[in-house]
Amino acid sequence: MSKYDSLWKYLDNRGEMQIKLTFEEIKTVAGFDIDHSFLTYKKEAKEYGYEVGKISLKEKHITFNRIKTV
């Protein structure tokens, strides 16, 4: 079980092709502030059909892109 499971499930439930979440929205979903460890965990998003796109530290948001399944 990953500390980001609630975030991955949230993305999967939304099912949109592209989702942009602010750091604050991620905190609400995950239950904690996003930190540098996210870079290690981001590969887990693929298990839920997403990949991490742009991470903007300046604008404090992350874009997730749906992976097309065959």
Distance bins in CASP14 RR format, pairs under 12 A and 6 or more apart:
PFRMAT RR
TARGET T0000
AUTHOR 0000-0000-0000
RMODE 2
METHOD distances of the structure
MODEL  1
1 8 0 0 0 0 0 1 0 0 0 0 0
1 9 0 0 0 0 0 1 0 0 0 0 0
1 41 0 0 0 0 0 1 0 0 0 0 0
1 44 0 0 0 0 0 1 0 0 0 0 0
2 8 1 0 0 1 0 0 0 0 0 0 0
2 9 0 0 0 0 0 1 0 0 0 0 0
2 30 0 0 0 0 0 1 0 0 0 0 0
2 37 0 0 0 0 0 1 0 0 0 0 0
2 38 0 0 0 0 0 1 0 0 0 0 0
2 40 0 0 0 0 1 0 0 0 0 0 0
2 41 1 0 1 0 0 0 0 0 0 0 0
2 42 0 0 0 0 0 1 0 0 0 0 0
2 43 0 0 0 0 0 1 0 0 0 0 0
2 44 1 0 1 0 0 0 0 0 0 0 0
2 45 0 0 0 0 0 1 0 0 0 0 0
2 47 0 0 0 0 1 0 0 0 0 0 0
2 48 0 0 0 0 0 1 0 0 0 0 0
3 26 0 0 0 0 0 1 0 0 0 0 0
3 30 1 0 0 1 0 0 0 0 0 0 0
3 31 0 0 0 0 1 0 0 0 0 0 0
3 32 1 0 0 1 0 0 0 0 0 0 0
3 33 0 0 0 0 0 1 0 0 0 0 0
3 34 0 0 0 0 0 1 0 0 0 0 0
3 35 0 0 0 0 0 1 0 0 0 0 0
3 37 1 0 0 1 0 0 0 0 0 0 0
3 38 0 0 0 0 1 0 0 0 0 0 0
3 40 0 0 0 0 0 1 0 0 0 0 0
3 41 1 0 0 1 0 0 0 0 0 0 0
3 44 0 0 0 0 1 0 0 0 0 0 0
4 10 0 0 0 0 1 0 0 0 0 0 0
4 11 0 0 0 0 1 0 0 0 0 0 0
4 26 0 0 0 0 1 0 0 0 0 0 0
4 27 0 0 0 0 0 1 0 0 0 0 0
4 29 0 0 0 0 1 0 0 0 0 0 0
4 30 1 0 0 1 0 0 0 0 0 0 0
4 31 0 0 0 0 0 1 0 0 0 0 0
4 32 0 0 0 0 1 0 0 0 0 0 0
4 34 0 0 0 0 1 0 0 0 0 0 0
4 35 0 0 0 0 0 1 0 0 0 0 0
4 37 0 0 0 0 1 0 0 0 0 0 0
4 38 1 0 0 1 0 0 0 0 0 0 0
4 39 0 0 0 0 0 1 0 0 0 0 0
4 40 0 0 0 0 1 0 0 0 0 0 0
4 41 1 0 1 0 0 0 0 0 0 0 0
4 42 0 0 0 0 1 0 0 0 0 0 0
4 43 0 0 0 0 0 1 0 0 0 0 0
4 44 1 0 0 1 0 0 0 0 0 0 0
4 45 0 0 0 0 1 0 0 0 0 0 0
4 47 0 0 0 0 0 1 0 0 0 0 0
4 48 0 0 0 0 1 0 0 0 0 0 0
4 50 0 0 0 0 0 1 0 0 0 0 0
4 52 0 0 0 0 0 1 0 0 0 0 0
4 62 0 0 0 0 0 1 0 0 0 0 0
4 64 0 0 0 0 0 1 0 0 0 0 0
5 11 0 0 0 0 0 1 0 0 0 0 0
5 12 0 0 0 0 0 1 0 0 0 0 0
5 29 0 0 0 0 0 1 0 0 0 0 0
5 30 0 0 0 0 1 0 0 0 0 0 0
5 31 0 0 0 0 0 1 0 0 0 0 0
5 41 0 0 0 0 1 0 0 0 0 0 0
5 44 0 0 0 0 1 0 0 0 0 0 0
5 45 0 0 0 0 0 1 0 0 0 0 0
5 47 0 0 0 0 1 0 0 0 0 0 0
5 48 0 0 0 0 1 0 0 0 0 0 0
6 12 0 0 0 0 0 1 0 0 0 0 0
6 13 0 0 0 0 0 1 0 0 0 0 0
6 26 0 0 0 0 1 0 0 0 0 0 0
6 27 0 0 0 0 0 1 0 0 0 0 0
6 28 0 0 0 0 0 1 0 0 0 0 0
6 29 1 0 1 0 0 0 0 0 0 0 0
6 30 1 0 1 0 0 0 0 0 0 0 0
6 31 1 0 0 1 0 0 0 0 0 0 0
6 32 0 0 0 0 1 0 0 0 0 0 0
6 41 0 0 0 0 0 1 0 0 0 0 0
6 44 0 0 0 0 0 1 0 0 0 0 0
6 48 0 0 0 0 0 1 0 0 0 0 0
7 13 0 0 0 0 0 1 0 0 0 0 0
7 14 0 0 0 0 0 1 0 0 0 0 0
7 19 0 0 0 0 0 1 0 0 0 0 0
7 21 0 0 0 0 1 0 0 0 0 0 0
7 23 0 0 0 0 0 1 0 0 0 0 0
7 25 0 0 0 0 1 0 0 0 0 0 0
7 26 1 0 0 1 0 0 0 0 0 0 0
7 27 0 0 0 0 1 0 0 0 0 0 0
7 28 0 0 0 0 0 1 0 0 0 0 0
7 29 1 0 1 0 0 0 0 0 0 0 0
7 30 1 0 1 0 0 0 0 0 0 0 0
7 31 0 0 0 0 1 0 0 0 0 0 0
7 32 0 0 0 0 0 1 0 0 0 0 0
7 34 0 0 0 0 1 0 0 0 0 0 0
7 38 0 0 0 0 1 0 0 0 0 0 0
7 41 0 0 0 0 1 0 0 0 0 0 0
7 42 0 0 0 0 0 1 0 0 0 0 0
7 44 0 0 0 0 1 0 0 0 0 0 0
7 45 0 0 0 0 1 0 0 0 0 0 0
7 48 0 0 0 0 1 0 0 0 0 0 0
7 50 0 0 0 0 1 0 0 0 0 0 0
7 52 0 0 0 0 0 1 0 0 0 0 0
7 62 0 0 0 0 1 0 0 0 0 0 0
7 64 0 0 0 0 1 0 0 0 0 0 0
8 14 0 0 0 0 0 1 0 0 0 0 0
8 15 0 0 0 0 0 1 0 0 0 0 0
8 19 0 0 0 0 0 1 0 0 0 0 0
8 26 0 0 0 0 0 1 0 0 0 0 0
8 29 0 0 0 0 1 0 0 0 0 0 0
8 30 0 0 0 0 1 0 0 0 0 0 0
8 38 0 0 0 0 0 1 0 0 0 0 0
8 41 0 0 0 0 1 0 0 0 0 0 0
8 42 0 0 0 0 0 1 0 0 0 0 0
8 43 0 0 0 0 0 1 0 0 0 0 0
8 44 1 0 0 1 0 0 0 0 0 0 0
8 45 1 0 1 0 0 0 0 0 0 0 0
8 46 0 0 0 0 1 0 0 0 0 0 0
8 47 1 0 0 1 0 0 0 0 0 0 0
8 48 1 0 1 0 0 0 0 0 0 0 0
8 49 0 0 0 0 1 0 0 0 0 0 0
8 50 1 0 0 1 0 0 0 0 0 0 0
8 51 0 0 0 0 0 1 0 0 0 0 0
8 52 0 0 0 0 0 1 0 0 0 0 0
8 64 0 0 0 0 1 0 0 0 0 0 0
9 15 0 0 0 0 0 1 0 0 0 0 0
9 29 0 0 0 0 1 0 0 0 0 0 0
9 30 0 0 0 0 0 1 0 0 0 0 0
9 44 0 0 0 0 0 1 0 0 0 0 0
9 45 0 0 0 0 0 1 0 0 0 0 0
9 47 0 0 0 0 0 1 0 0 0 0 0
9 48 1 0 0 1 0 0 0 0 0 0 0
9 49 0 0 0 0 0 1 0 0 0 0 0
9 50 0 0 0 0 0 1 0 0 0 0 0
10 16 0 0 0 0 0 1 0 0 0 0 0
10 19 0 0 0 0 1 0 0 0 0 0 0
10 21 0 0 0 0 1 0 0 0 0 0 0
10 25 0 0 0 0 1 0 0 0 0 0 0
10 26 0 0 0 0 1 0 0 0 0 0 0
10 28 0 0 0 0 1 0 0 0 0 0 0
10 29 1 0 1 0 0 0 0 0 0 0 0
10 30 0 0 0 0 1 0 0 0 0 0 0
10 31 0 0 0 0 0 1 0 0 0 0 0
10 45 0 0 0 0 0 1 0 0 0 0 0
10 48 0 0 0 0 1 0 0 0 0 0 0
10 50 0 0 0 0 0 1 0 0 0 0 0
10 64 0 0 0 0 1 0 0 0 0 0 0
11 17 0 0 0 0 0 1 0 0 0 0 0
11 18 0 0 0 0 0 1 0 0 0 0 0
11 19 1 0 0 1 0 0 0 0 0 0 0
11 20 0 0 0 0 0 1 0 0 0 0 0
11 21 0 0 0 0 1 0 0 0 0 0 0
11 25 0 0 0 0 0 1 0 0 0 0 0
11 26 0 0 0 0 0 1 0 0 0 0 0
11 29 0 0 0 0 1 0 0 0 0 0 0
11 30 0 0 0 0 0 1 0 0 0 0 0
11 42 0 0 0 0 0 1 0 0 0 0 0
11 44 0 0 0 0 0 1 0 0 0 0 0
11 45 1 0 0 1 0 0 0 0 0 0 0
11 46 0 0 0 0 0 1 0 0 0 0 0
11 47 0 0 0 0 0 1 0 0 0 0 0
11 48 1 0 1 0 0 0 0 0 0 0 0
11 49 1 0 0 1 0 0 0 0 0 0 0
11 50 1 0 1 0 0 0 0 0 0 0 0
11 51 0 0 0 0 0 1 0 0 0 0 0
11 52 0 0 0 0 0 1 0 0 0 0 0
11 53 0 0 0 0 0 1 0 0 0 0 0
11 62 0 0 0 0 0 1 0 0 0 0 0
11 63 0 0 0 0 0 1 0 0 0 0 0
11 64 1 0 1 0 0 0 0 0 0 0 0
11 65 0 0 0 0 0 1 0 0 0 0 0
11 66 0 0 0 0 1 0 0 0 0 0 0
11 67 0 0 0 0 0 1 0 0 0 0 0
12 19 0 0 0 0 0 1 0 0 0 0 0
12 29 0 0 0 0 0 1 0 0 0 0 0
12 44 0 0 0 0 0 1 0 0 0 0 0
12 45 0 0 0 0 1 0 0 0 0 0 0
12 46 0 0 0 0 0 1 0 0 0 0 0
12 47 0 0 0 0 1 0 0 0 0 0 0
12 48 1 0 1 0 0 0 0 0 0 0 0
12 49 1 0 0 1 0 0 0 0 0 0 0
12 50 1 0 0 1 0 0 0 0 0 0 0
12 64 0 0 0 0 0 1 0 0 0 0 0
12 66 0 0 0 0 1 0 0 0 0 0 0
12 67 0 0 0 0 0 1 0 0 0 0 0
12 69 0 0 0 0 0 1 0 0 0 0 0
13 19 0 0 0 0 0 1 0 0 0 0 0
13 29 0 0 0 0 0 1 0 0 0 0 0
13 48 0 0 0 0 1 0 0 0 0 0 0
13 49 0 0 0 0 0 1 0 0 0 0 0
13 50 0 0 0 0 0 1 0 0 0 0 0
14 20 0 0 0 0 0 1 0 0 0 0 0
14 21 0 0 0 0 1 0 0 0 0 0 0
14 25 0 0 0 0 0 1 0 0 0 0 0
14 29 0 0 0 0 0 1 0 0 0 0 0
14 48 0 0 0 0 0 1 0 0 0 0 0
14 49 0 0 0 0 0 1 0 0 0 0 0
14 50 0 0 0 0 1 0 0 0 0 0 0
14 64 0 0 0 0 1 0 0 0 0 0 0
14 66 0 0 0 0 1 0 0 0 0 0 0
15 48 0 0 0 0 1 0 0 0 0 0 0
15 49 0 0 0 0 1 0 0 0 0 0 0
15 50 0 0 0 0 1 0 0 0 0 0 0
15 64 0 0 0 0 1 0 0 0 0 0 0
15 65 0 0 0 0 0 1 0 0 0 0 0
15 66 1 0 0 1 0 0 0 0 0 0 0
15 67 0 0 0 0 0 1 0 0 0 0 0
15 69 0 0 0 0 0 1 0 0 0 0 0
16 49 0 0 0 0 0 1 0 0 0 0 0
16 50 0 0 0 0 1 0 0 0 0 0 0
16 63 0 0 0 0 0 1 0 0 0 0 0
16 64 0 0 0 0 1 0 0 0 0 0 0
16 65 0 0 0 0 1 0 0 0 0 0 0
16 66 1 0 0 1 0 0 0 0 0 0 0
17 49 0 0 0 0 0 1 0 0 0 0 0
17 50 0 0 0 0 1 0 0 0 0 0 0
17 51 0 0 0 0 0 1 0 0 0 0 0
17 63 0 0 0 0 0 1 0 0 0 0 0
17 64 0 0 0 0 1 0 0 0 0 0 0
17 65 1 0 0 1 0 0 0 0 0 0 0
17 66 1 0 1 0 0 0 0 0 0 0 0
17 67 0 0 0 0 1 0 0 0 0 0 0
17 68 0 0 0 0 1 0 0 0 0 0 0
18 50 0 0 0 0 1 0 0 0 0 0 0
18 51 0 0 0 0 0 1 0 0 0 0 0
18 52 0 0 0 0 0 1 0 0 0 0 0
18 53 0 0 0 0 1 0 0 0 0 0 0
18 54 0 0 0 0 0 1 0 0 0 0 0
18 61 0 0 0 0 0 1 0 0 0 0 0
18 62 0 0 0 0 0 1 0 0 0 0 0
18 63 1 0 0 1 0 0 0 0 0 0 0
18 64 1 0 0 1 0 0 0 0 0 0 0
18 65 1 0 1 0 0 0 0 0 0 0 0
18 66 1 0 0 1 0 0 0 0 0 0 0
18 67 0 0 0 0 0 1 0 0 0 0 0
19 25 0 0 0 0 1 0 0 0 0 0 0
19 26 0 0 0 0 0 1 0 0 0 0 0
19 29 0 0 0 0 0 1 0 0 0 0 0
19 45 0 0 0 0 0 1 0 0 0 0 0
19 48 0 0 0 0 0 1 0 0 0 0 0
19 49 0 0 0 0 0 1 0 0 0 0 0
19 50 1 0 0 1 0 0 0 0 0 0 0
19 51 0 0 0 0 0 1 0 0 0 0 0
19 52 0 0 0 0 0 1 0 0 0 0 0
19 53 0 0 0 0 0 1 0 0 0 0 0
19 54 0 0 0 0 0 1 0 0 0 0 0
19 61 0 0 0 0 0 1 0 0 0 0 0
19 62 0 0 0 0 1 0 0 0 0 0 0
19 63 1 0 0 1 0 0 0 0 0 0 0
19 64 1 0 1 0 0 0 0 0 0 0 0
19 65 0 0 0 0 1 0 0 0 0 0 0
19 66 0 0 0 0 1 0 0 0 0 0 0
20 26 0 0 0 0 0 1 0 0 0 0 0
20 52 0 0 0 0 0 1 0 0 0 0 0
20 53 0 0 0 0 1 0 0 0 0 0 0
20 54 0 0 0 0 1 0 0 0 0 0 0
20 55 0 0 0 0 0 1 0 0 0 0 0
20 56 0 0 0 0 1 0 0 0 0 0 0
20 59 0 0 0 0 1 0 0 0 0 0 0
20 60 0 0 0 0 0 1 0 0 0 0 0
20 61 1 0 1 0 0 0 0 0 0 0 0
20 62 1 0 0 1 0 0 0 0 0 0 0
20 63 1 0 1 0 0 0 0 0 0 0 0
20 64 1 0 0 1 0 0 0 0 0 0 0
20 65 0 0 0 0 0 1 0 0 0 0 0
21 27 0 0 0 0 1 0 0 0 0 0 0
21 28 0 0 0 0 1 0 0 0 0 0 0
21 29 1 0 0 1 0 0 0 0 0 0 0
21 30 0 0 0 0 1 0 0 0 0 0 0
21 34 0 0 0 0 1 0 0 0 0 0 0
21 38 0 0 0 0 0 1 0 0 0 0 0
21 45 0 0 0 0 0 1 0 0 0 0 0
21 50 0 0 0 0 0 1 0 0 0 0 0
21 52 0 0 0 0 0 1 0 0 0 0 0
21 53 0 0 0 0 0 1 0 0 0 0 0
21 54 0 0 0 0 0 1 0 0 0 0 0
21 55 0 0 0 0 0 1 0 0 0 0 0
21 56 0 0 0 0 0 1 0 0 0 0 0
21 59 0 0 0 0 0 1 0 0 0 0 0
21 60 0 0 0 0 1 0 0 0 0 0 0
21 61 1 0 0 1 0 0 0 0 0 0 0
21 62 1 0 1 0 0 0 0 0 0 0 0
21 63 0 0 0 0 1 0 0 0 0 0 0
21 64 1 0 0 1 0 0 0 0 0 0 0
22 28 0 0 0 0 1 0 0 0 0 0 0
22 29 0 0 0 0 0 1 0 0 0 0 0
22 33 0 0 0 0 0 1 0 0 0 0 0
22 34 0 0 0 0 1 0 0 0 0 0 0
22 55 0 0 0 0 0 1 0 0 0 0 0
22 56 0 0 0 0 1 0 0 0 0 0 0
22 59 0 0 0 0 1 0 0 0 0 0 0
22 60 1 0 1 0 0 0 0 0 0 0 0
22 61 1 0 1 0 0 0 0 0 0 0 0
22 62 0 0 0 0 1 0 0 0 0 0 0
22 63 0 0 0 0 0 1 0 0 0 0 0
23 29 0 0 0 0 0 1 0 0 0 0 0
23 30 0 0 0 0 0 1 0 0 0 0 0
23 31 0 0 0 0 0 1 0 0 0 0 0
23 32 0 0 0 0 0 1 0 0 0 0 0
23 33 1 0 0 1 0 0 0 0 0 0 0
23 34 1 0 1 0 0 0 0 0 0 0 0
23 35 0 0 0 0 1 0 0 0 0 0 0
23 38 0 0 0 0 1 0 0 0 0 0 0
23 55 0 0 0 0 1 0 0 0 0 0 0
23 56 0 0 0 0 1 0 0 0 0 0 0
23 57 0 0 0 0 1 0 0 0 0 0 0
23 58 0 0 0 0 0 1 0 0 0 0 0
23 59 0 0 0 0 1 0 0 0 0 0 0
23 60 1 0 1 0 0 0 0 0 0 0 0
23 61 1 0 0 1 0 0 0 0 0 0 0
23 62 1 0 0 1 0 0 0 0 0 0 0
24 30 0 0 0 0 0 1 0 0 0 0 0
24 31 0 0 0 0 0 1 0 0 0 0 0
24 32 0 0 0 0 0 1 0 0 0 0 0
24 33 0 0 0 0 1 0 0 0 0 0 0
24 34 0 0 0 0 1 0 0 0 0 0 0
24 59 0 0 0 0 0 1 0 0 0 0 0
24 60 1 0 0 1 0 0 0 0 0 0 0
24 61 0 0 0 0 1 0 0 0 0 0 0
24 62 0 0 0 0 0 1 0 0 0 0 0
25 31 0 0 0 0 0 1 0 0 0 0 0
25 33 0 0 0 0 0 1 0 0 0 0 0
25 34 0 0 0 0 1 0 0 0 0 0 0
25 60 0 0 0 0 1 0 0 0 0 0 0
25 61 0 0 0 0 1 0 0 0 0 0 0
25 62 0 0 0 0 1 0 0 0 0 0 0
25 64 0 0 0 0 0 1 0 0 0 0 0
26 32 0 0 0 0 1 0 0 0 0 0 0
26 33 0 0 0 0 1 0 0 0 0 0 0
26 34 1 0 1 0 0 0 0 0 0 0 0
26 35 0 0 0 0 0 1 0 0 0 0 0
26 38 0 0 0 0 1 0 0 0 0 0 0
26 41 0 0 0 0 0 1 0 0 0 0 0
26 42 0 0 0 0 0 1 0 0 0 0 0
26 45 0 0 0 0 0 1 0 0 0 0 0
26 52 0 0 0 0 0 1 0 0 0 0 0
26 55 0 0 0 0 0 1 0 0 0 0 0
26 60 0 0 0 0 1 0 0 0 0 0 0
26 61 0 0 0 0 1 0 0 0 0 0 0
26 62 1 0 0 1 0 0 0 0 0 0 0
26 63 0 0 0 0 0 1 0 0 0 0 0
26 64 0 0 0 0 0 1 0 0 0 0 0
27 33 1 0 1 0 0 0 0 0 0 0 0
27 34 1 0 0 1 0 0 0 0 0 0 0
27 35 0 0 0 0 0 1 0 0 0 0 0
27 38 0 0 0 0 0 1 0 0 0 0 0
27 60 0 0 0 0 0 1 0 0 0 0 0
27 62 0 0 0 0 0 1 0 0 0 0 0
28 34 0 0 0 0 0 1 0 0 0 0 0
29 62 0 0 0 0 0 1 0 0 0 0 0
29 64 0 0 0 0 0 1 0 0 0 0 0
30 37 0 0 0 0 0 1 0 0 0 0 0
30 38 0 0 0 0 1 0 0 0 0 0 0
30 41 0 0 0 0 0 1 0 0 0 0 0
30 62 0 0 0 0 0 1 0 0 0 0 0
32 38 0 0 0 0 0 1 0 0 0 0 0
33 60 0 0 0 0 0 1 0 0 0 0 0
34 41 0 0 0 0 1 0 0 0 0 0 0
34 42 0 0 0 0 0 1 0 0 0 0 0
34 52 0 0 0 0 0 1 0 0 0 0 0
34 55 0 0 0 0 1 0 0 0 0 0 0
34 56 0 0 0 0 0 1 0 0 0 0 0
34 57 0 0 0 0 0 1 0 0 0 0 0
34 60 0 0 0 0 1 0 0 0 0 0 0
34 61 0 0 0 0 0 1 0 0 0 0 0
34 62 1 0 0 1 0 0 0 0 0 0 0
35 41 0 0 0 0 0 1 0 0 0 0 0
35 57 0 0 0 0 0 1 0 0 0 0 0
36 42 0 0 0 0 0 1 0 0 0 0 0
36 55 0 0 0 0 0 1 0 0 0 0 0
36 57 0 0 0 0 0 1 0 0 0 0 0
37 44 0 0 0 0 0 1 0 0 0 0 0
38 44 0 0 0 0 0 1 0 0 0 0 0
38 45 0 0 0 0 0 1 0 0 0 0 0
38 52 0 0 0 0 1 0 0 0 0 0 0
38 55 0 0 0 0 1 0 0 0 0 0 0
38 57 0 0 0 0 0 1 0 0 0 0 0
38 62 1 0 0 1 0 0 0 0 0 0 0
38 64 0 0 0 0 0 1 0 0 0 0 0
39 45 0 0 0 0 0 1 0 0 0 0 0
39 52 0 0 0 0 1 0 0 0 0 0 0
39 55 0 0 0 0 1 0 0 0 0 0 0
39 57 0 0 0 0 0 1 0 0 0 0 0
39 62 0 0 0 0 0 1 0 0 0 0 0
40 52 0 0 0 0 0 1 0 0 0 0 0
41 47 0 0 0 0 0 1 0 0 0 0 0
41 48 0 0 0 0 0 1 0 0 0 0 0
41 52 0 0 0 0 1 0 0 0 0 0 0
41 62 0 0 0 0 0 1 0 0 0 0 0
42 48 0 0 0 0 0 1 0 0 0 0 0
42 50 0 0 0 0 1 0 0 0 0 0 0
42 51 0 0 0 0 1 0 0 0 0 0 0
42 52 1 0 1 0 0 0 0 0 0 0 0
42 53 0 0 0 0 1 0 0 0 0 0 0
42 54 0 0 0 0 0 1 0 0 0 0 0
42 55 0 0 0 0 1 0 0 0 0 0 0
42 62 0 0 0 0 1 0 0 0 0 0 0
42 63 0 0 0 0 0 1 0 0 0 0 0
42 64 0 0 0 0 1 0 0 0 0 0 0
42 65 0 0 0 0 0 1 0 0 0 0 0
43 49 0 0 0 0 0 1 0 0 0 0 0
43 50 0 0 0 0 0 1 0 0 0 0 0
43 51 0 0 0 0 1 0 0 0 0 0 0
43 52 0 0 0 0 1 0 0 0 0 0 0
44 50 0 0 0 0 1 0 0 0 0 0 0
44 51 0 0 0 0 0 1 0 0 0 0 0
44 52 0 0 0 0 1 0 0 0 0 0 0
44 64 0 0 0 0 0 1 0 0 0 0 0
45 51 1 0 1 0 0 0 0 0 0 0 0
45 52 1 0 1 0 0 0 0 0 0 0 0
45 53 0 0 0 0 1 0 0 0 0 0 0
45 62 0 0 0 0 1 0 0 0 0 0 0
45 63 0 0 0 0 0 1 0 0 0 0 0
45 64 1 0 0 1 0 0 0 0 0 0 0
45 65 0 0 0 0 1 0 0 0 0 0 0
45 66 0 0 0 0 0 1 0 0 0 0 0
45 67 0 0 0 0 1 0 0 0 0 0 0
46 52 0 0 0 0 1 0 0 0 0 0 0
46 53 0 0 0 0 0 1 0 0 0 0 0
46 64 0 0 0 0 0 1 0 0 0 0 0
46 65 0 0 0 0 0 1 0 0 0 0 0
46 66 0 0 0 0 0 1 0 0 0 0 0
46 67 1 0 0 1 0 0 0 0 0 0 0
46 69 0 0 0 0 0 1 0 0 0 0 0
47 67 0 0 0 0 0 1 0 0 0 0 0
47 69 0 0 0 0 0 1 0 0 0 0 0
48 64 0 0 0 0 1 0 0 0 0 0 0
48 66 0 0 0 0 1 0 0 0 0 0 0
48 67 0 0 0 0 1 0 0 0 0 0 0
48 69 0 0 0 0 0 1 0 0 0 0 0
49 64 0 0 0 0 1 0 0 0 0 0 0
49 65 0 0 0 0 1 0 0 0 0 0 0
49 66 1 0 0 1 0 0 0 0 0 0 0
49 67 1 0 1 0 0 0 0 0 0 0 0
49 68 0 0 0 0 1 0 0 0 0 0 0
49 69 1 0 0 1 0 0 0 0 0 0 0
50 62 0 0 0 0 0 1 0 0 0 0 0
50 63 0 0 0 0 0 1 0 0 0 0 0
50 64 1 0 1 0 0 0 0 0 0 0 0
50 65 1 0 0 1 0 0 0 0 0 0 0
50 66 1 0 1 0 0 0 0 0 0 0 0
50 67 1 0 0 1 0 0 0 0 0 0 0
50 68 0 0 0 0 0 1 0 0 0 0 0
50 69 0 0 0 0 0 1 0 0 0 0 0
51 62 0 0 0 0 0 1 0 0 0 0 0
51 63 0 0 0 0 1 0 0 0 0 0 0
51 64 1 0 0 1 0 0 0 0 0 0 0
51 65 1 0 1 0 0 0 0 0 0 0 0
51 66 0 0 0 0 1 0 0 0 0 0 0
51 67 1 0 1 0 0 0 0 0 0 0 0
51 68 0 0 0 0 0 1 0 0 0 0 0
52 61 0 0 0 0 0 1 0 0 0 0 0
52 62 1 0 0 1 0 0 0 0 0 0 0
52 63 1 0 0 1 0 0 0 0 0 0 0
52 64 1 0 0 1 0 0 0 0 0 0 0
52 65 0 0 0 0 1 0 0 0 0 0 0
52 66 0 0 0 0 0 1 0 0 0 0 0
52 67 0 0 0 0 0 1 0 0 0 0 0
53 61 0 0 0 0 0 1 0 0 0 0 0
53 62 1 0 0 1 0 0 0 0 0 0 0
53 63 1 0 1 0 0 0 0 0 0 0 0
53 64 1 0 0 1 0 0 0 0 0 0 0
53 65 1 0 1 0 0 0 0 0 0 0 0
53 66 0 0 0 0 0 1 0 0 0 0 0
53 67 0 0 0 0 0 1 0 0 0 0 0
54 60 0 0 0 0 0 1 0 0 0 0 0
54 61 0 0 0 0 1 0 0 0 0 0 0
54 62 1 0 0 1 0 0 0 0 0 0 0
54 63 1 0 1 0 0 0 0 0 0 0 0
54 64 0 0 0 0 1 0 0 0 0 0 0
54 65 0 0 0 0 1 0 0 0 0 0 0
55 61 0 0 0 0 1 0 0 0 0 0 0
55 62 1 0 1 0 0 0 0 0 0 0 0
55 63 1 0 0 1 0 0 0 0 0 0 0
55 64 0 0 0 0 0 1 0 0 0 0 0
56 62 1 0 0 1 0 0 0 0 0 0 0
56 63 1 0 0 1 0 0 0 0 0 0 0
END
